[in-house]
């Protein structure tokens, strides 16, 4: 069965273009479009799509509020489309915090080197976020309601039906939260059995892609101000976004978080986020390590920044003293960097499938036999503290 997609954008040109791109893939089906957030909420309730693509700036109701309203009654994965500007970055991060799973730039040429590759990546991203539905969708979801006439004013019966649906979902959500809380408590009780490996470290290196902004926020904000090691962060993200993301993490965290700059000296308790569109390399010596930020026009390197490049350079400087962690994301970036780290004696953790938005990058590392520990996202920060002797 094809993945059913609802497209939301106030531009008729963009809706038509995106519909054509998605509709030409036999695994995808555009079931409807909407030109503002309010209409998106109505159609999401009525049609129960598998994926929603959502613009941010729209009349009547913007995309961020629409995300919040939709996720009150269902768990449809939402993929945001954003302009690559500073304001667009802030709004996109707000949308991810509201519950959207991922984002893409509205200019397809910013996704990849050529149009064909960009189109294929867009389709892959839609399919990837759709698969997340199988994990998070409530098992007792009601069947889709009959399609209403969206130009007509909702009737009292329709309002009552929607209220009933919201109450039903809220009841299920309460039950699920209680179950999740119990599981979290059980995990917390079992964490005492996790013991540190006994290794000593000079660096924590974390790489991620789809789902990474929320995952990184959960981890970095849980670390104490006196965390004893420097941290390098590689998140697949456009250049216009990384500065805003670093600022957001810094405002929320006890440790310092900054967008990395060329010649930054690695300091304990500071997290350095690789700037978008460039490569971040660890350089120098173990006692005087610094970062080098480089332009990269190589057609062989897909990701800028690349987890492989940062991890590989860290292996050369710190050999066996790196704790490398690969989080949620599409593709296999990070696998070869982890291979180098493992060969030199460093340790590699991978996020477990159940807590990933997309189990691609961690799966690639685990399938290659490079993973020392598989860890659920809620446990990562605590385990880092235990492993580094700070727990």
Secondary structure, 3 states (H helix, E strand, C coil): CCEEEEEECCCHHHHHHHHHHHHCCCCEEEEEEECCHHHHHHHHHHHCCCEEEEECCCCCCCHHHHHHHHHHHCCCEEEEEECCCHHHHHHHHHHHHHCCCEEEECCHHHCCCCHHHHHHHHHHHHHHHHHHHHHHCCCCCCCCCCCCCCCCCCCHHHHHHHHHHHHHHHHHHHHHHHHHHHHHHHHHHHHHHCCCCCCCCCEEEEEECCCHHHHHHHHHCCCCCCCCCEEEEEECCCHHHHHHHHHHHHHHCCCEEEECCCCCECCCCEEEECCCCCEEEEEECCCCEEEEEECCCCCCCCCCCCHHHHHHHHHHHHCCCEEEEECCECCCCCHHHHHHHHHCCCEEEEECHHHCCCECHHHHHHHCCCCCEEECHHHHHHHHHHHCCCC
